[in-house]
Amino acid sequence: MPNILVEKLSHWFESSLGRVEALSEVSFGVESNEILTVLGPSGCGKSTLLRCIGGLLEPRSGRIRIDGKPPNTLRKEKAIGFGFQEPALLNWRTVAQNISFPAEIGQSQINRGEADGRVNHLLRLMHLEEFRDYYPEQLSGGMKHRVALARALFLSPNVLLLDEPLAGLDLLTRTELMVEISSVLKEFSCPSIVVTHSVEEAVFWGTRILILSHRPGTMIDQFVHRAPIPRDLHYMDSPQFQSLTAHCRSVLFKVRPT
Amino acid sequence: MKYPDLKLPYFPPFLVFVGAMILWESTVRLLGIPQYVLPAPSAVVTTVITARSTLLINLRTTFLESFLGFLLGSFVGLGLGIVLAESRLAARAFLPYIVGSNAVPVVAVAPIVVLWFGYGLLSKVVVSAFLCFFPLCINTYRGLSEAETTLKELFAVYGSTRWQFLVKGRFPNAAPFLFSGARLNATYAVIGAIVAEFIGSNSGLGFGMLHASYNLDVPRLWGYIGVAVVMGMAFYGVVWGAEYWHRSKRG
């Protein structure tokens, strides 16, 4: 059985303009060591999907199981690593304190020595060592995203969910971080779902790519991407990468309403 | 020759003060304005120095009243603000009356409070607290309600309890609001105490002002006003200092 199982997930929001369909009968599974990227246009329900899996939103219909349990149970066990679209750092805490934040919340608090060890490891991994005692206001956008990712990884989660991990960054920083995230995903090798609207990011990170249609999001394509991970910048020039991104584009634009 | 550095933070206000004093003093002298209309600053300072012993006693009274009023008012305001932010129902039910309480003319309420709590310390503390619970209450409520969805979700994703979210998330997030409420309170507390002293007291800056104006001792009245202002500013300064320290701790 896959580690993450999503069956016929549908969700809608009630607004003053009536019902807004966000997701319609989306089903998939994510195996261990698998990195699933969910690609889709803005507003196709990608974030809604991730929130449902993360136990932040109760879907209107459908079933989600992570390691056989409902998301809410895992959330309370602090077994989910979640990266938000904005870095969402606590600006009254230093970089190190932001990273170890999950330890202080909810149940099962880990001891200080172990927390320190993990913080140090993550600071090294994310190239944040010199910024340990900085406050979020003193960091660049890319650095903030690094801290947010380190925080999501802090408790070595059973599953990692990332919502547009490079949102709002300039192109150079995006490219740099894209490569770093690929190796971080490899290093932590837990089943991961990364949501993005960028074709390049989706193909670059994913070992499987799932494409959602315009709202309401339904699955319109899904394929496996076997190139070994982590991938580097050279890989972006390879024919395989080029043809996969071209494929994604053709799928995406065919279904775009005219 | 070395000029004082204009960028020093205390220098511009100091310059304004000295300029205003020179202008005031020279206007009074040149136009020969009688003392009961507008005393020169030098006359005010002289009176303050001569009357310093009574003035100090009055200052001590008002200081104690407004300090306790500030503490009580802030405490109540903070507590009420938390309740309003925690319960939507409470906010709906009480907010209109809390806003209304701010519109109550404190000069009219003070006699009632004095009637209830007597001429002593307690009535002054109550009026002072009444005046300064509102800013902190509203600012606490607003600041705590400010927490965005992402902050909520960040806490939720790690199974945060409501208490943890309040203490570790919403409170530190609301710090700028809390401090601006407390800063307002610092000056309101002094005003509240003085207003209550006007109604009925036998000591305090308000009592001194009233006494001076009955005796047509205008320089002394001005002196009391000056002392009250300095005390209000000192209160404000202490809160501002606490905020500055808090911010510097955050880098």
Boltz contact constraints between the chains, C-beta under 6 A:
constraints:
  - contact:
      token1: [A, 54]
      token2: [B, 157]
      max_distance: 6.0
  - contact:
      token1: [A, 56]
      token2: [B, 153]
      max_distance: 6.0
  - contact:
      token1: [A, 56]
      token2: [B, 156]
      max_distance: 6.0
  - contact:
      token1: [A, 75]
      token2: [B, 159]
      max_distance: 6.0
  - contact:
      token1: [A, 76]
      token2: [B, 159]
      max_distance: 6.0
  - contact:
      token1: [A, 78]
      token2: [B, 158]
      max_distance: 6.0
  - contact:
      token1: [A, 78]
      token2: [B, 159]
      max_distance: 6.0
  - contact:
      token1: [A, 82]
      token2: [B, 157]
      max_distance: 6.0
  - contact:
      token1: [A, 84]
      token2: [B, 150]
      max_distance: 6.0
  - contact:
      token1: [A, 86]
      token2: [B, 150]
      max_distance: 6.0
  - contact:
      token1: [A, 88]
      token2: [B, 150]
      max_distance: 6.0
  - contact:
      token1: [A, 88]
      token2: [B, 154]
      max_distance: 6.0
  - contact:
      token1: [A, 92]
      token2: [B, 172]
      max_distance: 6.0
  - contact:
      token1: [A, 92]
      token2: [B, 250]
      max_distance: 6.0
  - contact:
      token1: [A, 102]
      token2: [B, 158]
      max_distance: 6.0
  - contact:
      token1: [A, 105]
      token2: [B, 158]
      max_distance: 6.0
  - contact:
      token1: [A, 105]
      token2: [B, 160]
      max_distance: 6.0
  - contact:
      token1: [A, 105]
      token2: [B, 164]
      max_distance: 6.0
  - contact:
      token1: [A, 106]
      token2: [B, 158]
      max_distance: 6.0
  - contact:
      token1: [A, 106]
      token2: [B, 159]
      max_distance: 6.0
  - contact:
      token1: [A, 106]
      token2: [B, 160]
      max_distance: 6.0
  - contact:
      token1: [A, 135]
      token2: [B, 250]
      max_distance: 6.0
  - contact:
      token1: [A, 135]
      token2: [B, 251]
      max_distance: 6.0
